[in-house]
Amino acid sequence: MRINKKYIVDEQGKPKEVVLLLKDFLRIEELLGLDLDDKTVDQLRKAKKDRQRGKKDAYLDLDSI
């Protein structure tokens, strides 16, 4: 993935800000899961706990979908 960006620097030439294209920002947000609503995040946390505990009855068999 290529991210087009432009650095904004201070008087000493040190980077202070970065400007990203909106499409690149939205892609990063999606990859990091920052676009998920609270309900979905909660469901994912519960599913992770079920998986860690080996709670197989919390899942559907892929063949049944």
C-alpha positions, -999 to +999 in steps of 0.1 A: +000+000+000+014+034-009+003+064+012+006+098-004+016+123+022+030+158+027+049+168+057+044+202+074+076+213+091+084+240+117+110+268+114+138+243+122+126+219+096+113+193+121+081+175+110+051+187+129+021+175+109+013+152+080-013+158+053-029+126+038-053+122+010-087+114+023-088+081+005-056+070+021-068+082+056-100+062+052-081+031+041-058+033+072-089+039+094-105+008+080-073-013+083-070-004+120-107-010+127-113+026+137-143+028+115-162+003+136-191+013+158-192+005+195-217-023+191-194-041+166-163-036+187-181-051+217-192-081+196-157-087+184-144-085+220-169-111+232-161-133+202-124-131+211-131-141+247-152-170+235-124-182+212-098-179+239-120-199+263-126-226+236-163-219+236-171-237+203-209-235+207-206-197+203-197-202+166-214-215+135-199-242+114-189-226+080-208-254+062-240-242+079-238-207+064 
